[in-house]
Amino acid sequence: MPSLRSTTKPTFLFIPILVLFISFLLTLSQVSVVEGECTEEKNHTLIIGVPVKASFDNFLKISNSKNQDERDYSGFCIEVFQVARRILGSERPYKFVEFSGPYDELVNSVANKTYCAAVGDITILANRSKKVEFTVPFTESGVSMVVPVKPSPKAWIFLEPFTLGMWLATAAVLVYTMLIVWFVEHRSNPDFSGPWNDQLGNALWFTFSSLFLAHREKIQSNYARIVVVVWLFLAVVLTQSYTANLTSMLTISRLRPKLWSPSKVGCDNSPFMRNYVRDVLNYKNVSLINDGDEYLREFEADNISVAFLEIPYAKVFVNRHCRKFTVIGTTHRFGGFGFMFQKGSSLVANVSEAILELSEDGTLKRLEDKWLTPNKVCLKSYQNMTESTTEENVDSLSLRSFWGLFLCSIGTSSVCFLLFLGHLLRNYCRHHSSQVADVNASNESVSVKMVRVARYLMNAEIRSPWRCPSSPRVVPENEMS
C-alpha cells in the first residue's frame, strides 16, 4: 500500500502540468495563424505580396530596378494602403514582395502564411473569402461592356435638333396657317391676289419667311392678324429652341457606339473573368487579354468588337481613350477591390475602418481623381460637356415638348377661319335676300346653289368691322350669280 500511494501522487501532479502545456501550445498555434511564418524574424516586418503586373498600371506599378529593395511601388492601390496605414498610426514596418503568379495562387500564398497580406487590384470573390479575409472594398466592381465608338455624321446634323415627328408637325402647321391666311387675305389684299399659283406662292412665302421675321407683306384683315401673331410666337419658340439644340450638338462631341459581334468578345486573362463571360454571360468565343495596351491592339486589329472589363478597369480604359471607346449595356455587379489578409488577422477590421474613414472624408475620391482621371484631352472635353449640358449626347426635341403651342396655333387659326366664314355666309344671305325673286332661281338644283355659294365664298369681299380699311374691291355681278 505505501508503494501504491507513492506512485499515484506523482501521476496526479503530472496531469495539471500536461493541461497547462497543451493550453500553451494552442495559444502559440493561434498566434502563428495570425502572424505565423509570414513575419520576418528581425523587427517583425510584415511581408506583403504585390502582383508583378496589374491589368492597368494606374492601379499598381513597380519601377524597374535590379535591386529589389530599391524598387518603387506606386499606383492607386498602393497609395490607398499607405494612407490607411497612416490613419491607423501603425509603426510596424512592412515590406512589399513581388508575386509573379496568378491571383488565385497569391490567395493561396496568403492562406498558407507565405505572405501576411496582399495589396493590389484583387477582386473580392466568394471562393477566395473561404481561404483569406478581405477588407471592405475601396472601389466599386462589376463587369461592364466597352465598345468602340464613331462620331455622328456631320452632313445632316442640322436635321437632328428636331425629331421626324417634330419636323412633320411643324410643316403641317405651317401649311395650315398658310391656307388660312390666304383664304382670308386673297380677296382684298393685292399681295395675295393674282393667278392661283401666285396667290399660293405668296402665301407660302409669307408664312415661311415669318419664321425668320423676314416677311414684308402687309396683313389687312384682323382675323389674319390674330392667326399670324400666334404663328409668329410659335415660330420664335421653335427657332430659338432649334438654335440652342443645334449649338449644343455642334459643341459637344457626339459619339455613337458601333455595332458589335457576339463572336468577337474579349476579357481579362483570369479564371474568374473567363468563366464568368463564358458560363454566366454565355459568350463562347472569348479572347483572353492580359493588359490595357493589348486591348487597344485587339480592337484596332478587329480581333474583338466588345470587351468585358471590371468597372475600375473600364473607367481607366475609357478615360484613356475617351474619343474611341465608351461603356454601354447593363453592369453586372459583384464584389470590389480589397486588401487581403490571413484568416483571423486583427488587421482586417482596423484597415477596413480606415478605408471607411477615407471614403467619408473624401480622401478616397481625391485619390481616384489623381490616378483614375482622364488624360488632358478627355478632361477638357468633359469640362466643356459639363458646362453646356449634364449629358454627353443631346437629345432631339420631340413633339411632346411643344404640342401645347401647336394646339394653340391650330385652334386659333380654326376659330378665326370659322368666324370669317360666318361673316361671309351672313353677307351672302343678306345679298341673296335683297335680290328679286326669280322663278328659275327658285327651281335651281342644290348643286347649282352650292356652286354659287362656293364662288361667293372664294371671291366675295367681307363687309364687316373686322376688316381694316383698304381699297374696296367690287365683286362683279357675274361672280355672285
Sequence and secondary structure as in RCSB ss.txt:
>XXXX:A:sequence
MPSLRSTTKPTFLFIPILVLFISFLLTLSQVSVVEGECTEEKNHTLIIGVPVKASFDNFLKISNSKNQDERDYSG
FCIEVFQVARRILGSERPYKFVEFSGPYDELVNSVANKTYCAAVGDITILANRSKKVEFTVPFTESGVSMVVPVK
PSPKAWIFLEPFTLGMWLATAAVLVYTMLIVWFVEHRSNPDFSGPWNDQLGNALWFTFSSLFLAHREKIQSNYAR
IVVVVWLFLAVVLTQSYTANLTSMLTISRLRPKLWSPSKVGCDNSPFMRNYVRDVLNYKNVSLINDGDEYLREFE
ADNISVAFLEIPYAKVFVNRHCRKFTVIGTTHRFGGFGFMFQKGSSLVANVSEAILELSEDGTLKRLEDKWLTPN
KVCLKSYQNMTESTTEENVDSLSLRSFWGLFLCSIGTSSVCFLLFLGHLLRNYCRHHSSQVADVNASNESVSVKM
VRVARYLMNAEIRSPWRCPSSPRVVPENEMS
>XXXX:A:secstr
 HHHHHHHHHHHHHHHHHHHHHHHHHHHHHHHHHTGGGB TTTT EEEEEES  SSTTT EE   SSGGG  EES
HHHHHHHHHHHHHT    EEEEEE S HHHHHHHHHTTSSSEE SS B  HHHHTTSEE   SB  EEEEEEEEE
E  STTGGGTTB HHHHHHHHHHHHHHHHHHHHHHTTT GGG SSHHHHHHHHHHHHHHGGGT       BHHHH
HHHHHHHHHHHHHHHHHHHHHHHHHHS  EEE    TTSEEEESSHHHHHIIIIIS   SEEEE SHHHHHHHHH
TTS SEEEEEHHHHHHHHHHTTTTEEEEEEEEE   B  EE TT THHHHHHHHHHHHHHTTHHHHHHHHHHS  
HHHHHHHHHHHHH SSSS   B GGGTHHHHHHHHHHHHHHHHHHHHHHHHHHHHHHHHS   HHHHT  HHHHH
HHHHHHHHH    STTB         HHHH 
